[in-house]
Amino acid sequence: MAISPELLEILVCPKCKGEIVMTTGGDALDCAACKLRYRVEDDIPVMLIDEASPL
């Protein structure tokens, strides 16, 4: 089960509150404004700033 489109519509970057987009592989969410990548584990996005990796 992947992240639902409805959930993606309401999720925002926790740092800048900007739009996030799913990566092609579906294993992460990217914020272009902050240049951060939030991983997805077992279809659950880990939206912690401290856990994000730089793009």
Number of C-alpha atoms within 10 A of each C-alpha: 5 10 15 9 8 8 9 15 11 9 16 18 22 14 13 10 12 13 17 23 17 17 13 8 7 13 18 20 26 22 22 14 13 15 11 19 25 26 22 17 10 10 14 12 16 15 18 12 13 7 11 17 12 10 11
